[in-house]
Amino acid sequence: MDWQQPAALCIVALTAGVFAWRHVRPRRFDFHRDTGCGCAGGRGPKPAISVRGRKGEAPQVHFKS
């Protein structure tokens, strides 16, 4: 029974360390985020699909790009 308490505390400390590391780890360099230039990344508007329908009517599908 004496070894169970230190083993449990080690497991808890290891888990807390993993969760803490996710918040303090160094992040990767992102040209768009780190420089403020809007030319990198090629991020444009994402296409969206909207489906509408009412009881007794045919469904309407709209594509937005």
C-alpha angles and dihedrals in degrees: 000000000000094000095050098070096052090044091052091047091051091052091049092047091049091050092048089049092053092051092046092049091056089061099043102037118117113261126226121262112262114190095206096047098038100043103031092229112144095203100079128079101033091237109168132165112302117237114248133201119211120192120191131176142157131205110282095011132098114260117255120219119196124189117205120190 
